Amino acid sequence: MKRDESPLLTPARLQEARELGEKLARLRMARHLRQVDAAARAGLARSTAALIEKGDIGRTQAQILRYLEAIAPGVSLLALLQETDPALQALSARELTQRVRPLGRGELEKLDF
């Protein structure tokens, strides 16, 4: 029988678990992997991969590390948390909004206070 650990953790620790799941999901997307493919590589069910990405605290450390290894072989958990992976940096750069064209003289004058 599975035991619910959430009442035993502080809200800050629960938030950290969610953030870890979000980082794994971002890394997977940055590497252009489908969740089902990453789960299959890790030997997990797709539903387990979904729970890992949601930050479910009932997942084991081994499951999380296997999932990370399936997404990015050789990338450490520390590198994931620090977001030093080049794929994550490229994803962040793509997510930044960029101007299509430079501001014209009139537009610049409107912004001059």
C-alpha positions as CSV (number, residue, x, y, z in Angstrom):
1,M,0.0,0.0,0.0
2,K,1.3,3.4,-1.0
3,R,1.8,5.9,1.8
4,D,1.0,9.6,1.4
5,E,4.2,11.5,2.4
6,S,2.9,15.0,1.6
7,P,1.6,15.8,5.2
8,L,5.2,15.1,6.5
9,L,6.8,17.7,4.3
10,T,6.9,21.4,4.6
11,P,5.3,23.5,1.8
12,A,8.8,24.6,0.8
13,R,9.9,21.0,0.2
14,L,6.7,20.2,-1.7
15,Q,7.5,23.3,-3.9
16,E,11.1,22.0,-4.5
17,A,9.7,18.6,-5.6
18,R,7.4,20.4,-8.1
19,E,10.3,22.5,-9.4
20,L,12.4,19.4,-9.9
21,G,9.6,17.9,-11.9
22,E,9.3,21.1,-14.0
23,K,13.0,21.1,-14.7
24,L,12.9,17.5,-15.9
25,A,10.0,18.4,-18.1
26,R,11.8,21.4,-19.6
27,L,14.9,19.3,-20.2
28,R,12.8,16.7,-22.0
29,M,11.2,19.3,-24.2
30,A,14.6,21.0,-24.8
31,R,15.9,17.7,-26.0
32,H,12.8,17.3,-28.2
33,L,11.7,14.0,-26.6
34,R,8.2,12.9,-26.2
35,Q,7.2,11.9,-22.6
36,V,6.3,8.3,-23.7
37,D,9.7,7.9,-25.4
38,A,11.6,9.1,-22.4
39,A,9.6,6.9,-20.1
40,A,10.3,3.9,-22.4
41,R,14.0,4.6,-22.3
42,A,13.9,4.8,-18.5
43,G,11.9,1.6,-18.2
44,L,9.0,3.4,-16.7
45,A,5.3,3.7,-17.5
46,R,4.3,7.0,-19.2
47,S,2.0,7.6,-16.2
48,T,5.0,7.4,-13.9
49,A,6.9,9.8,-16.1
50,A,3.9,12.2,-15.9
51,L,3.9,11.9,-12.1
52,I,7.7,12.6,-12.0
53,E,7.2,15.7,-14.1
54,K,4.4,16.9,-11.8
55,G,6.7,16.6,-8.8
56,D,4.9,13.7,-7.1
57,I,6.9,13.0,-3.9
58,G,5.9,9.3,-4.0
59,R,8.4,8.6,-6.8
60,T,11.6,7.0,-5.8
61,Q,15.0,8.6,-6.2
62,A,16.0,5.7,-8.5
63,Q,13.0,6.4,-10.8
64,I,13.9,10.1,-11.0
65,L,17.5,9.4,-11.8
66,R,16.6,6.8,-14.4
67,Y,14.3,9.3,-16.0
68,L,17.0,11.9,-16.0
69,E,19.5,9.5,-17.6
70,A,16.9,8.5,-20.3
71,I,16.4,12.2,-21.2
72,A,20.0,13.3,-21.0
73,P,22.6,10.6,-20.6
74,G,25.6,11.8,-18.5
75,V,23.9,14.9,-17.2
76,S,24.0,15.1,-13.4
77,L,21.2,16.1,-11.1
78,L,23.2,19.1,-10.1
79,A,23.6,20.2,-13.7
80,L,19.8,19.8,-14.1
81,L,19.1,22.0,-11.0
82,Q,21.6,24.6,-12.2
83,E,20.3,24.5,-15.7
84,T,23.8,24.3,-17.2
85,D,22.7,21.9,-20.0
86,P,23.2,23.6,-23.4
87,A,19.7,22.3,-24.5
88,L,18.1,24.1,-21.6
89,Q,20.0,27.3,-22.3
90,A,18.9,27.1,-26.0
91,L,15.3,26.6,-24.9
92,S,15.5,29.7,-22.6
93,A,16.9,31.8,-25.4
94,R,14.0,30.7,-27.8
95,E,11.5,31.6,-25.1
96,L,12.7,35.1,-24.8
97,T,10.6,37.6,-26.7
98,Q,12.5,39.4,-29.4
99,R,11.7,42.4,-31.5
100,V,11.2,41.7,-35.1
101,R,12.5,45.1,-36.1
102,P,14.3,48.0,-34.4
103,L,12.3,51.0,-33.2
104,G,11.9,53.8,-35.6
105,R,12.8,57.5,-34.7
106,G,9.2,58.4,-33.9
107,E,8.8,55.4,-31.7
108,L,12.0,56.2,-29.9
109,E,10.9,59.8,-29.3
110,K,7.6,58.6,-27.8
111,L,9.6,56.5,-25.3
112,D,11.9,59.4,-24.4
113,F,10.7,60.9,-21.1
